Amino acid sequence: MNYCSHCAHPVEFRVPDGDTLPRYVCPSCHTVHYQNPRVVVGCVPEYDGRLLLCKRAIEPRLGYWTVPAGFLENGETLEAGAARETWEEARARVEIATMLAVVNVTHVHQVHIMFRATMQTSEFAPGPESLEVELIRPEDIPWQLLAFPSVTYTLRRYLEGGERLHITEMARRKR
Ligand code: ZN
């Protein structure tokens, strides 16, 4: 951040009085611009033993496969966000079930929350952010072509079965 989003004055990066971490602070209007992690919400939609995966039409990881997921909107519940993302990316209506995984992706300032879900009908189609959408049998999941480590983690935990909630932290990818 270079300029204050309230008054357009250049901001400073410093520890505000009484705080413990450096923040972007506007010396003109005194606004402290806090930056906190964003929530990504998604689900593993199942239909007749198969899982609905999307091939990404957008960067990052264009052309790689993912489960439907995206940023939670203000005023939206986790479950509603997961269902909305599934409609937007895969044109499928889902019933959101139990929480499957919480993935702390601290190096990109995100928390990913994934649910189990059931497709209410067999219908699906690519939304604008997907090149392809497919119902895939567990044995055919393209593990080498998954978009993100959190997707791999989510699908592996899903296939273990059961109803438990899995919590983990994803480290930065080694280059
Ligand atoms: Zn300002």
Backbone and ligand atoms as CSV (ligand in chain L), in Angstrom:
chain,resi,resn,atom,element,x,y,z
A,1,MET,N,N,0.852,-1.192,0.000
A,1,MET,CA,C,0.000,0.000,0.000
A,1,MET,C,C,0.887,1.241,0.000
A,2,ASN,N,N,0.638,2.181,-0.903
A,2,ASN,CA,C,1.425,3.416,-0.983
A,2,ASN,C,C,0.647,4.641,-0.534
A,3,TYR,N,N,-0.654,4.649,-0.830
A,3,TYR,CA,C,-1.468,5.838,-0.547
A,3,TYR,C,C,-2.681,5.464,0.294
A,4,CYS,N,N,-3.095,6.395,1.128
A,4,CYS,CA,C,-4.263,6.182,1.984
A,4,CYS,C,C,-5.523,6.045,1.124
A,5,SER,N,N,-6.299,4.984,1.401
A,5,SER,CA,C,-7.522,4.773,0.607
A,5,SER,C,C,-8.652,5.711,1.048
A,6,HIS,N,N,-8.437,6.431,2.140
A,6,HIS,CA,C,-9.454,7.399,2.584
A,6,HIS,C,C,-9.185,8.789,2.023
A,7,CYS,N,N,-7.885,9.213,2.074
A,7,CYS,CA,C,-7.605,10.610,1.704
A,7,CYS,C,C,-6.506,10.750,0.651
A,8,ALA,N,N,-5.929,9.647,0.203
A,8,ALA,CA,C,-4.948,9.636,-0.887
A,8,ALA,C,C,-3.572,10.179,-0.503
A,9,HIS,N,N,-3.359,10.493,0.760
A,9,HIS,CA,C,-2.051,10.928,1.235
A,9,HIS,C,C,-1.110,9.712,1.272
A,10,PRO,N,N,0.197,9.903,1.011
A,10,PRO,CA,C,1.129,8.765,1.145
A,10,PRO,C,C,1.109,8.210,2.579
A,11,VAL,N,N,1.108,6.873,2.706
A,11,VAL,CA,C,1.062,6.265,4.043
A,11,VAL,C,C,2.471,5.967,4.550
A,12,GLU,N,N,2.572,5.797,5.867
A,12,GLU,CA,C,3.816,5.351,6.506
A,12,GLU,C,C,3.604,3.922,6.984
A,13,PHE,N,N,4.713,3.164,7.079
A,13,PHE,CA,C,4.632,1.797,7.598
A,13,PHE,C,C,5.344,1.789,8.940
A,14,ARG,N,N,4.588,1.758,10.027
A,14,ARG,CA,C,5.186,1.835,11.356
A,14,ARG,C,C,4.251,1.207,12.389
A,15,VAL,N,N,4.801,0.982,13.583
A,15,VAL,CA,C,3.997,0.439,14.675
A,15,VAL,C,C,3.199,1.580,15.305
A,16,PRO,N,N,1.868,1.534,15.216
A,16,PRO,CA,C,1.077,2.605,15.837
A,16,PRO,C,C,1.217,2.572,17.354
A,17,ASP,N,N,0.990,3.684,18.016
A,17,ASP,CA,C,1.042,3.750,19.482
A,17,ASP,C,C,0.118,2.681,20.064
A,18,GLY,N,N,0.641,1.928,21.030
A,18,GLY,CA,C,-0.182,0.928,21.691
A,18,GLY,C,C,-0.357,-0.358,20.920
A,19,ASP,N,N,0.266,-0.462,19.741
A,19,ASP,CA,C,0.148,-1.677,18.920
A,19,ASP,C,C,1.441,-2.473,19.017
A,20,THR,N,N,1.485,-3.644,18.399
A,20,THR,CA,C,2.668,-4.492,18.481
A,20,THR,C,C,3.278,-4.807,17.119
A,21,LEU,N,N,2.540,-4.543,16.039
A,21,LEU,CA,C,3.023,-4.858,14.691
A,21,LEU,C,C,2.997,-3.607,13.829
A,22,PRO,N,N,3.909,-3.529,12.836
A,22,PRO,CA,C,3.860,-2.387,11.917
A,22,PRO,C,C,2.608,-2.423,11.039
A,23,ARG,N,N,2.035,-1.266,10.803
A,23,ARG,CA,C,0.817,-1.127,9.984
A,23,ARG,C,C,1.024,0.018,9.020
A,24,TYR,N,N,0.199,0.056,7.976
A,24,TYR,CA,C,0.158,1.238,7.120
A,24,TYR,C,C,-0.688,2.291,7.828
A,25,VAL,N,N,-0.045,3.416,8.151
A,25,VAL,CA,C,-0.709,4.471,8.910
A,25,VAL,C,C,-0.686,5.749,8.082
A,26,CYS,N,N,-1.821,6.420,8.016
A,26,CYS,CA,C,-1.902,7.683,7.274
A,26,CYS,C,C,-1.580,8.833,8.213
A,27,PRO,N,N,-0.490,9.592,7.922
A,27,PRO,CA,C,-0.133,10.713,8.801
A,27,PRO,C,C,-1.079,11.899,8.634
A,28,SER,N,N,-1.903,11.881,7.592
A,28,SER,CA,C,-2.816,13.003,7.353
A,28,SER,C,C,-4.161,12.799,8.053
A,29,CYS,N,N,-4.845,11.670,7.770
A,29,CYS,CA,C,-6.174,11.469,8.387
A,29,CYS,C,C,-6.105,10.470,9.549
A,30,HIS,N,N,-4.894,9.948,9.837
A,30,HIS,CA,C,-4.633,9.074,10.992
A,30,HIS,C,C,-5.330,7.711,10.923
A,31,THR,N,N,-5.803,7.344,9.751
A,31,THR,CA,C,-6.388,6.005,9.604
A,31,THR,C,C,-5.283,4.958,9.673
A,32,VAL,N,N,-5.532,3.887,10.454
A,32,VAL,CA,C,-4.633,2.727,10.464
A,32,VAL,C,C,-5.241,1.689,9.529
A,33,HIS,N,N,-4.478,1.318,8.501
A,33,HIS,CA,C,-5.000,0.358,7.523
A,33,HIS,C,C,-4.551,-1.047,7.910
A,34,TYR,N,N,-5.389,-1.732,8.682
A,34,TYR,CA,C,-5.073,-3.102,9.116
A,34,TYR,C,C,-5.179,-4.042,7.927
A,35,GLN,N,N,-4.280,-5.022,7.889
A,35,GLN,CA,C,-4.355,-6.046,6.847
A,35,GLN,C,C,-4.422,-7.391,7.531
A,36,ASN,N,N,-5.473,-8.133,7.248
A,36,ASN,CA,C,-5.720,-9.407,7.911
A,36,ASN,C,C,-5.945,-10.495,6.870
A,37,PRO,N,N,-5.804,-11.771,7.276
A,37,PRO,CA,C,-5.965,-12.855,6.305
A,37,PRO,C,C,-7.351,-12.861,5.665
A,38,ARG,N,N,-7.384,-13.374,4.445
A,38,ARG,CA,C,-8.658,-13.519,3.739
A,38,ARG,C,C,-9.103,-14.982,3.792
A,39,VAL,N,N,-10.401,-15.168,3.763
A,39,VAL,CA,C,-10.975,-16.512,3.836
A,39,VAL,C,C,-11.338,-16.990,2.428
A,40,VAL,N,N,-10.803,-18.148,2.064
A,40,VAL,CA,C,-11.194,-18.837,0.835
A,40,VAL,C,C,-12.089,-19.998,1.252
A,41,VAL,N,N,-13.248,-20.104,0.631
A,41,VAL,CA,C,-14.200,-21.143,0.998
A,41,VAL,C,C,-14.532,-21.986,-0.226
A,42,GLY,N,N,-14.671,-23.291,0.003
A,42,GLY,CA,C,-14.953,-24.177,-1.128
A,42,GLY,C,C,-15.541,-25.490,-0.655
A,43,CYS,N,N,-15.748,-26.404,-1.589
A,43,CYS,CA,C,-16.320,-27.698,-1.217
A,43,CYS,C,C,-15.902,-28.771,-2.212
A,44,VAL,N,N,-16.136,-30.015,-1.789
A,44,VAL,CA,C,-15.935,-31.176,-2.665
A,44,VAL,C,C,-17.326,-31.698,-3.016
A,45,PRO,N,N,-17.862,-31.321,-4.174
A,45,PRO,CA,C,-19.203,-31.764,-4.537
A,45,PRO,C,C,-19.173,-33.220,-5.027
A,46,GLU,N,N,-20.046,-34.047,-4.439
A,46,GLU,CA,C,-20.101,-35.459,-4.833
A,46,GLU,C,C,-21.422,-35.759,-5.499
A,47,TYR,N,N,-21.355,-36.590,-6.531
A,47,TYR,CA,C,-22.568,-37.102,-7.164
A,47,TYR,C,C,-22.315,-38.541,-7.570
A,48,ASP,N,N,-23.079,-39.463,-6.998
A,48,ASP,CA,C,-23.016,-40.864,-7.396
A,48,ASP,C,C,-21.584,-41.422,-7.309
A,49,GLY,N,N,-20.882,-41.048,-6.233
A,49,GLY,CA,C,-19.546,-41.587,-6.018
A,49,GLY,C,C,-18.443,-40.877,-6.776
A,50,ARG,N,N,-18.827,-39.884,-7.570
A,50,ARG,CA,C,-17.808,-39.123,-8.309
A,50,ARG,C,C,-17.726,-37.698,-7.763
A,51,LEU,N,N,-16.582,-37.045,-8.017
A,51,LEU,CA,C,-16.316,-35.716,-7.457
A,51,LEU,C,C,-16.226,-34.692,-8.580
A,52,LEU,N,N,-16.791,-33.525,-8.320
A,52,LEU,CA,C,-16.831,-32.479,-9.345
A,52,LEU,C,C,-15.574,-31.618,-9.260
A,53,LEU,N,N,-14.771,-31.660,-10.313
A,53,LEU,CA,C,-13.551,-30.846,-10.357
A,53,LEU,C,C,-13.629,-29.875,-11.525
A,54,CYS,N,N,-12.929,-28.741,-11.370
A,54,CYS,CA,C,-12.929,-27.673,-12.372
A,54,CYS,C,C,-11.507,-27.441,-12.870
A,55,LYS,N,N,-11.381,-27.272,-14.178
A,55,LYS,CA,C,-10.089,-26.878,-14.749
A,55,LYS,C,C,-10.081,-25.364,-14.856
A,56,ARG,N,N,-9.087,-24.739,-14.214
A,56,ARG,CA,C,-9.084,-23.278,-14.092
A,56,ARG,C,C,-8.866,-22.564,-15.428
A,57,ALA,N,N,-9.697,-21.545,-15.660
A,57,ALA,CA,C,-9.569,-20.725,-16.869
A,57,ALA,C,C,-8.838,-19.422,-16.573
A,58,ILE,N,N,-8.393,-19.264,-15.321
A,58,ILE,CA,C,-7.751,-18.011,-14.913
A,58,ILE,C,C,-6.450,-18.307,-14.171
A,59,GLU,N,N,-5.553,-17.328,-14.195
A,59,GLU,CA,C,-4.345,-17.412,-13.387
A,59,GLU,C,C,-4.691,-17.079,-11.942
A,60,PRO,N,N,-3.973,-17.540,-10.940
A,60,PRO,CA,C,-2.837,-18.445,-11.105
A,60,PRO,C,C,-3.266,-19.877,-11.378
A,61,ARG,N,N,-2.302,-20.665,-11.931
A,61,ARG,CA,C,-2.511,-22.100,-12.168
A,61,ARG,C,C,-3.588,-22.356,-13.215
A,62,LEU,N,N,-3.625,-21.520,-14.259
A,62,LEU,CA,C,-4.529,-21.744,-15.375
A,62,LEU,C,C,-4.285,-23.134,-15.969
A,63,GLY,N,N,-5.371,-23.856,-16.252
A,63,GLY,CA,C,-5.248,-25.181,-16.852
A,63,GLY,C,C,-5.089,-26.312,-15.852
A,64,TYR,N,N,-4.956,-25.973,-14.574
A,64,TYR,CA,C,-4.860,-27.000,-13.531
A,64,TYR,C,C,-6.228,-27.190,-12.867
A,65,TRP,N,N,-6.366,-28.348,-12.225
A,65,TRP,CA,C,-7.667,-28.731,-11.668
A,65,TRP,C,C,-7.801,-28.321,-10.201
A,66,THR,N,N,-9.038,-27.978,-9.843
A,66,THR,CA,C,-9.317,-27.565,-8.467
A,66,THR,C,C,-10.722,-28.009,-8.089
A,67,VAL,N,N,-11.026,-27.912,-6.816
A,67,VAL,CA,C,-12.427,-28.003,-6.398
A,67,VAL,C,C,-12.992,-26.589,-6.452
A,68,PRO,N,N,-14.316,-26.436,-6.534
A,68,PRO,CA,C,-14.879,-25.081,-6.551
A,68,PRO,C,C,-14.541,-24.360,-5.242
A,69,ALA,N,N,-13.953,-23.171,-5.354
A,69,ALA,CA,C,-13.556,-22.412,-4.166
A,69,ALA,C,C,-13.249,-20.978,-4.562
A,70,GLY,N,N,-13.399,-20.069,-3.603
A,70,GLY,CA,C,-13.073,-18.677,-3.885
A,70,GLY,C,C,-13.204,-17.842,-2.624
A,71,PHE,N,N,-12.988,-16.553,-2.752
A,71,PHE,CA,C,-12.994,-15.679,-1.593
A,71,PHE,C,C,-14.406,-15.490,-1.039
A,72,LEU,N,N,-14.519,-15.631,0.265
A,72,LEU,CA,C,-15.770,-15.362,0.965
A,72,LEU,C,C,-16.113,-13.882,0.821
A,73,GLU,N,N,-17.379,-13.581,0.608
A,73,GLU,CA,C,-17.835,-12.192,0.516
A,73,GLU,C,C,-18.279,-11.684,1.888
A,74,ASN,N,N,-18.221,-10.377,2.082
A,74,ASN,CA,C,-18.765,-9.786,3.314
A,74,ASN,C,C,-20.253,-10.121,3.409
A,75,GLY,N,N,-20.718,-10.407,4.616
A,75,GLY,CA,C,-22.141,-10.663,4.823
A,75,GLY,C,C,-22.594,-12.048,4.422
A,76,GLU,N,N,-21.637,-12.912,4.096
A,76,GLU,CA,C,-21.969,-14.247,3.584
A,76,GLU,C,C,-21.500,-15.299,4.584
A,77,THR,N,N,-22.303,-16.337,4.805
A,77,THR,CA,C,-21.840,-17.435,5.650
A,77,THR,C,C,-20.863,-18.295,4.852
A,78,LEU,N,N,-20.076,-19.086,5.576
A,78,LEU,CA,C,-19.139,-20.004,4.918
A,78,LEU,C,C,-19.870,-20.943,3.968
A,79,GLU,N,N,-21.001,-21.482,4.442
A,79,GLU,CA,C,-21.742,-22.455,3.635
A,79,GLU,C,C,-22.308,-21.803,2.371
A,80,ALA,N,N,-22.859,-20.600,2.530
A,80,ALA,CA,C,-23.415,-19.896,1.370
A,80,ALA,C,C,-22.309,-19.559,0.379
A,81,GLY,N,N,-21.137,-19.197,0.881
A,81,GLY,CA,C,-20.020,-18.883,-0.004
A,81,GLY,C,C,-19.573,-20.099,-0.797
A,82,ALA,N,N,-19.502,-21.243,-0.128
A,82,ALA,CA,C,-19.082,-22.473,-0.814
A,82,ALA,C,C,-20.089,-22.860,-1.891
A,83,ALA,N,N,-21.376,-22.711,-1.584
A,83,ALA,CA,C,-22.414,-23.041,-2.573
A,83,ALA,C,C,-22.383,-22.055,-3.742
A,84,ARG,N,N,-22.160,-20.781,-3.439
A,84,ARG,CA,C,-22.094,-19.768,-4.503
A,84,ARG,C,C,-20.927,-20.012,-5.432
A,85,GLU,N,N,-19.756,-20.298,-4.859
A,85,GLU,CA,C,-18.581,-20.561,-5.695
A,85,GLU,C,C,-18.813,-21.776,-6.598
A,86,THR,N,N,-19.526,-22.771,-6.067
A,86,THR,CA,C,-19.790,-23.971,-6.863
A,86,THR,C,C,-20.709,-23.644,-8.038
A,87,TRP,N,N,-21.670,-22.759,-7.805
A,87,TRP,CA,C,-22.537,-22.332,-8.907
A,87,TRP,C,C,-21.749,-21.500,-9.915
A,88,GLU,N,N,-20.922,-20.576,-9.423
A,88,GLU,CA,C,-20.191,-19.688,-10.331
A,88,GLU,C,C,-19.180,-20.436,-11.191
A,89,GLU,N,N,-18.486,-21.389,-10.582
A,89,GLU,CA,C,-17.397,-22.054,-11.303
A,89,GLU,C,C,-17.840,-23.318,-12.019
A,90,ALA,N,N,-18.915,-23.953,-11.535
A,90,ALA,CA,C,-19.274,-25.264,-12.081
A,90,ALA,C,C,-20.760,-25.397,-12.413
A,91,ARG,N,N,-21.526,-24.322,-12.212
A,91,ARG,CA,C,-22.956,-24.334,-12.544
A,91,ARG,C,C,-23.662,-25.564,-11.964
A,92,ALA,N,N,-23.273,-25.897,-10.721
A,92,ALA,CA,C,-23.900,-27.017,-10.030
A,92,ALA,C,C,-24.502,-26.510,-8.728
A,93,ARG,N,N,-25.675,-27.032,-8.394
A,93,ARG,CA,C,-26.333,-26.707,-7.130
A,93,ARG,C,C,-25.952,-27.770,-6.114
A,94,VAL,N,N,-25.433,-27.320,-4.973
A,94,VAL,CA,C,-24.988,-28.281,-3.970
A,94,VAL,C,C,-25.649,-28.034,-2.624
A,95,GLU,N,N,-25.759,-29.124,-1.871
A,95,GLU,CA,C,-26.129,-29.026,-0.467
A,95,GLU,C,C,-24.832,-29.174,0.315
A,96,ILE,N,N,-24.506,-28.134,1.075
A,96,ILE,CA,C,-23.260,-28.144,1.832
A,96,ILE,C,C,-23.447,-29.000,3.077
A,97,ALA,N,N,-22.504,-29.894,3.328
A,97,ALA,CA,C,-22.585,-30.793,4.484
A,97,ALA,C,C,-21.554,-30.375,5.531
A,98,THR,N,N,-20.827,-31.329,6.084
A,98,THR,CA,C,-19.922,-31.027,7.199
A,98,THR,C,C,-18.624,-30.383,6.732
A,99,MET,N,N,-17.974,-29.679,7.667
A,99,MET,CA,C,-16.691,-29.063,7.358
A,99,MET,C,C,-15.625,-30.150,7.274
A,100,LEU,N,N,-14.856,-30.098,6.193
A,100,LEU,CA,C,-13.869,-31.139,5.904
A,100,LEU,C,C,-12.464,-30.720,6.319
A,101,ALA,N,N,-12.070,-29.511,5.946
A,101,ALA,CA,C,-10.678,-29.118,6.176
A,101,ALA,C,C,-10.545,-27.620,6.403
A,102,VAL,N,N,-9.640,-27.279,7.312
A,102,VAL,CA,C,-9.198,-25.896,7.490
A,102,VAL,C,C,-7.711,-25.886,7.170
A,103,VAL,N,N,-7.321,-25.094,6.179
A,103,VAL,CA,C,-5.926,-25.045,5.758
A,103,VAL,C,C,-5.405,-23.623,5.994
A,104,ASN,N,N,-4.465,-23.497,6.910
A,104,ASN,CA,C,-3.828,-22.209,7.167
A,104,ASN,C,C,-2.731,-21.997,6.138
A,105,VAL,N,N,-2.936,-21.052,5.237
A,105,VAL,CA,C,-1.925,-20.779,4.197
A,105,VAL,C,C,-1.296,-19.434,4.557
A,106,THR,N,N,-0.501,-19.476,5.636
A,106,THR,CA,C,-0.062,-18.223,6.255
A,106,THR,C,C,0.802,-17.361,5.339
A,107,HIS,N,N,1.606,-17.988,4.456
A,107,HIS,CA,C,2.529,-17.184,3.639
A,107,HIS,C,C,1.813,-16.366,2.577
A,108,VAL,N,N,0.560,-16.705,2.248
A,108,VAL,CA,C,-0.203,-15.848,1.327
A,108,VAL,C,C,-1.372,-15.158,2.050
A,109,HIS,N,N,-1.344,-15.250,3.388
A,109,HIS,CA,C,-2.341,-14.544,4.204
A,109,HIS,C,C,-3.760,-15.006,3.893
A,110,GLN,N,N,-3.930,-16.324,3.825
A,110,GLN,CA,C,-5.251,-16.880,3.548
A,110,GLN,C,C,-5.555,-18.029,4.500
A,111,VAL,N,N,-6.850,-18.232,4.757
A,111,VAL,CA,C,-7.340,-19.423,5.435
A,111,VAL,C,C,-8.338,-20.077,4.491
A,112,HIS,N,N,-8.097,-21.340,4.148
A,112,HIS,CA,C,-9.003,-22.052,3.247
A,112,HIS,C,C,-9.900,-22.968,4.080
A,113,ILE,N,N,-11.184,-22.866,3.868
A,113,ILE,CA,C,-12.148,-23.693,4.600
A,113,ILE,C,C,-12.959,-24.490,3.581
A,114,MET,N,N,-12.848,-25.813,3.675
A,114,MET,CA,C,-13.461,-26.695,2.682
A,114,MET,C,C,-14.534,-27.577,3.322
A,115,PHE,N,N,-15.640,-27.740,2.613
A,115,PHE,CA,C,-16.764,-28.543,3.091
A,115,PHE,C,C,-16.951,-29.786,2.222
A,116,ARG,N,N,-17.577,-30.782,2.812
A,116,ARG,CA,C,-18.152,-31.873,2.022
A,116,ARG,C,C,-19.463,-31.343,1.440
A,117,ALA,N,N,-19.863,-31.833,0.270
A,117,ALA,CA,C,-21.110,-31.354,-0.336
A,117,ALA,C,C,-21.694,-32.425,-1.247
A,118,THR,N,N,-22.999,-32.326,-1.437
A,118,THR,CA,C,-23.705,-33.251,-2.330
A,118,THR,C,C,-24.359,-32.446,-3.440
A,119,MET,N,N,-24.180,-32.889,-4.689
A,119,MET,CA,C,-24.861,-32.226,-5.805
A,119,MET,C,C,-26.340,-32.592,-5.765
A,120,GLN,N,N,-27.183,-31.589,-5.934
A,120,GLN,CA,C,-28.622,-31.827,-5.843
A,120,GLN,C,C,-29.189,-32.398,-7.136
A,121,THR,N,N,-28.501,-32.154,-8.258
A,121,THR,CA,C,-28.873,-32.768,-9.533
A,121,THR,C,C,-27.569,-33.154,-10.221
A,122,SER,N,N,-27.683,-33.862,-11.344
A,122,SER,CA,C,-26.473,-34.280,-12.063
A,122,SER,C,C,-25.974,-33.180,-12.991
A,123,GLU,N,N,-26.621,-32.020,-12.981
A,123,GLU,CA,C,-26.264,-30.973,-13.945
A,123,GLU,C,C,-25.066,-30.140,-13.503
A,124,PHE,N,N,-24.211,-29.846,-14.472
A,124,PHE,CA,C,-23.079,-28.946,-14.234
A,124,PHE,C,C,-22.574,-28.457,-15.578
A,125,ALA,N,N,-21.816,-27.382,-15.551
A,125,ALA,CA,C,-21.245,-26.806,-16.777
A,125,ALA,C,C,-20.167,-25.813,-16.363
A,126,PRO,N,N,-19.200,-25.543,-17.249
A,126,PRO,CA,C,-18.174,-24.582,-16.874
A,126,PRO,C,C,-18.735,-23.170,-16.713
A,127,GLY,N,N,-18.416,-22.525,-15.594
A,127,GLY,CA,C,-18.699,-21.105,-15.442
A,127,GLY,C,C,-17.559,-20.323,-16.071
A,128,PRO,N,N,-17.602,-18.988,-15.996
A,128,PRO,CA,C,-16.596,-18.159,-16.670
A,128,PRO,C,C,-15.158,-18.381,-16.197
A,129,GLU,N,N,-14.969,-18.895,-14.970
A,129,GLU,CA,C,-13.607,-19.091,-14.461
A,129,GLU,C,C,-13.084,-20.504,-14.700
A,130,SER,N,N,-13.881,-21.328,-15.412
A,130,SER,CA,C,-13.479,-22.719,-15.656
A,130,SER,C,C,-13.410,-23.018,-17.151
A,131,LEU,N,N,-12.375,-23.768,-17.556
A,131,LEU,CA,C,-12.270,-24.234,-18.936
A,131,LEU,C,C,-13.129,-25.467,-19.131
A,132,GLU,N,N,-13.153,-26.319,-18.108
A,132,GLU,CA,C,-13.869,-27.594,-18.153
A,132,GLU,C,C,-14.318,-27.914,-16.752
A,133,VAL,N,N,-15.410,-28.630,-16.640
A,133,VAL,CA,C,-15.844,-29.172,-15.356
A,133,VAL,C,C,-16.170,-30.639,-15.597
A,134,GLU,N,N,-15.722,-31.504,-14.683
A,134,GLU,CA,C,-15.957,-32.937,-14.884
A,134,GLU,C,C,-16.276,-33.620,-13.572
A,135,LEU,N,N,-17.176,-34.604,-13.656
A,135,LEU,CA,C,-17.395,-35.513,-12.531
A,135,LEU,C,C,-16.373,-36.630,-12.674
A,136,ILE,N,N,-15.496,-36.742,-11.689
A,136,ILE,CA,C,-14.343,-37.624,-11.817
A,136,ILE,C,C,-14.396,-38.717,-10.754
A,137,ARG,N,N,-14.161,-39.961,-11.164
A,137,ARG,CA,C,-14.098,-41.052,-10.191
A,137,ARG,C,C,-12.836,-40.876,-9.351
A,138,PRO,N,N,-12.901,-41.232,-8.057
A,138,PRO,CA,C,-11.731,-41.029,-7.189
A,138,PRO,C,C,-10.440,-41.587,-7.783
A,139,GLU,N,N,-10.521,-42.736,-8.448
A,139,GLU,CA,C,-9.297,-43.337,-8.994
A,139,GLU,C,C,-8.754,-42.578,-10.202
A,140,ASP,N,N,-9.549,-41.660,-10.743
A,140,ASP,CA,C,-9.113,-40.895,-11.919
A,140,ASP,C,C,-8.707,-39.455,-11.593
A,141,ILE,N,N,-8.654,-39.110,-10.323
A,141,ILE,CA,C,-8.262,-37.735,-9.958
A,141,ILE,C,C,-6.855,-37.437,-10.489
A,142,PRO,N,N,-6.693,-36.327,-11.226
A,142,PRO,CA,C,-5.381,-35.991,-11.800
A,142,PRO,C,C,-4.465,-35.352,-10.752
A,143,TRP,N,N,-3.909,-36.187,-9.880
A,143,TRP,CA,C,-3.140,-35.675,-8.729
A,143,TRP,C,C,-1.978,-34.788,-9.151
A,144,GLN,N,N,-1.367,-35.094,-10.293
A,144,GLN,CA,C,-0.208,-34.306,-10.745
A,144,GLN,C,C,-0.628,-32.968,-11.349
A,145,LEU,N,N,-1.909,-32.811,-11.605
A,145,LEU,CA,C,-2.385,-31.598,-12.279
A,145,LEU,C,C,-3.322,-30.779,-11.401
A,146,LEU,N,N,-3.219,-30.955,-10.101
A,146,LEU,CA,C,-4.049,-30.156,-9.195
A,146,LEU,C,C,-3.420,-28.777,-8.994
A,147,ALA,N,N,-4.281,-27.768,-8.839
A,147,ALA,CA,C,-3.815,-26.378,-8.867
A,147,ALA,C,C,-3.017,-25.972,-7.637
A,148,PHE,N,N,-3.435,-26.436,-6.460
A,148,PHE,CA,C,-2.827,-25.931,-5.224
A,148,PHE,C,C,-2.660,-27.068,-4.213
A,149,PRO,N,N,-1.638,-26.966,-3.351
A,149,PRO,CA,C,-1.466,-27.991,-2.310
A,149,PRO,C,C,-2.703,-28.143,-1.417
A,150,SER,N,N,-3.433,-27.060,-1.199
A,150,SER,CA,C,-4.617,-27.168,-0.333
A,150,SER,C,C,-5.708,-28.007,-1.014
A,151,VAL,N,N,-5.732,-28.014,-2.337
A,151,VAL,CA,C,-6.702,-28.849,-3.068
A,151,VAL,C,C,-6.324,-30.326,-2.921
A,152,THR,N,N,-5.033,-30.608,-3.054
A,152,THR,CA,C,-4.551,-31.988,-2.878
A,152,THR,C,C,-4.885,-32.480,-1.473
A,153,TYR,N,N,-4.581,-31.641,-0.489
A,153,TYR,CA,C,-4.864,-31.999,0.909
A,153,TYR,C,C,-6.353,-32.281,1.101
A,154,THR,N,N,-7.181,-31.385,0.568
A,154,THR,CA,C,-8.633,-31.507,0.724
A,154,THR,C,C,-9.155,-32.802,0.104
A,155,LEU,N,N,-8.709,-33.113,-1.104
A,155,LEU,CA,C,-9.203,-34.325,-1.773
A,155,LEU,C,C,-8.716,-35.590,-1.062
A,156,ARG,N,N,-7.463,-35.573,-0.592
A,156,ARG,CA,C,-6.949,-36.747,0.134
A,156,ARG,C,C,-7.749,-36.990,1.412
A,157,ARG,N,N,-8.008,-35.909,2.144
A,157,ARG,CA,C,-8.771,-36.064,3.389
A,157,ARG,C,C,-10.203,-36.509,3.081
A,158,TYR,N,N,-10.772,-36.011,1.995
A,158,TYR,CA,C,-12.129,-36.401,1.612
A,158,TYR,C,C,-12.192,-37.908,1.358
A,159,LEU,N,N,-11.203,-38.397,0.633
A,159,LEU,CA,C,-11.217,-39.814,0.242
A,159,LEU,C,C,-10.951,-40.746,1.417
A,160,GLU,N,N,-10.409,-40.202,2.511
A,160,GLU,CA,C,-10.256,-41.027,3.707
A,160,GLU,C,C,-11.599,-41.367,4.323
A,161,GLY,N,N,-12.631,-40.600,3.978
A,161,GLY,CA,C,-13.963,-40.849,4.501
A,161,GLY,C,C,-14.119,-40.344,5.921
A,162,GLY,N,N,-15.299,-40.601,6.488
A,162,GLY,CA,C,-15.577,-40.147,7.845
A,162,GLY,C,C,-16.028,-38.701,7.845
A,163,GLU,N,N,-16.264,-38.199,9.043
A,163,GLU,CA,C,-16.844,-36.867,9.195
A,163,GLU,C,C,-15.910,-35.922,9.926
A,164,ARG,N,N,-14.666,-36.353,10.154
A,164,ARG,CA,C,-13.842,-35.514,11.010
A,164,ARG,C,C,-13.348,-34.262,10.299
A,165,LEU,N,N,-13.033,-33.257,11.106
A,165,LEU,CA,C,-12.478,-32.000,10.588
A,165,LEU,C,C,-10.956,-32.089,10.648
A,166,HIS,N,N,-10.322,-31.809,9.519
A,166,HIS,CA,C,-8.862,-31.863,9.423
A,166,HIS,C,C,-8.316,-30.440,9.387
A,167,ILE,N,N,-7.325,-30.167,10.212
A,167,ILE,CA,C,-6.740,-28.822,10.269
A,167,ILE,C,C,-5.241,-28.930,10.016
A,168,THR,N,N,-4.731,-28.078,9.134
A,168,THR,CA,C,-3.302,-28.140,8.829
A,168,THR,C,C,-2.778,-26.762,8.449
A,169,GLU,N,N,-1.454,-26.693,8.311
A,169,GLU,CA,C,-0.825,-25.476,7.796
A,169,GLU,C,C,-0.023,-25.853,6.559
A,170,MET,N,N,-0.201,-25.095,5.474
A,170,MET,CA,C,0.536,-25.321,4.238
A,170,MET,C,C,1.747,-24.421,4.216
A,171,ALA,N,N,2.921,-25.017,4.109
A,171,ALA,CA,C,4.144,-24.218,4.020
A,171,ALA,C,C,4.302,-23.696,2.593
A,172,ARG,N,N,5.136,-22.689,2.472
A,172,ARG,CA,C,5.488,-22.153,1.156
A,172,ARG,C,C,6.056,-23.268,0.295
A,173,ARG,N,N,5.656,-23.291,-0.987
A,173,ARG,CA,C,6.155,-24.274,-1.940
A,173,ARG,C,C,7.657,-24.131,-2.125
A,174,LYS,N,N,8.406,-25.228,-2.052
A,174,LYS,CA,C,9.853,-25.163,-2.290
A,174,LYS,C,C,10.128,-25.007,-3.778
A,175,ARG,N,N,11.082,-24.149,-4.142
A,175,ARG,CA,C,11.390,-23.916,-5.561
A,175,ARG,C,C,12.712,-24.575,-5.917
L,1,ZN,ZN,ZN,-5.563,9.318,5.033
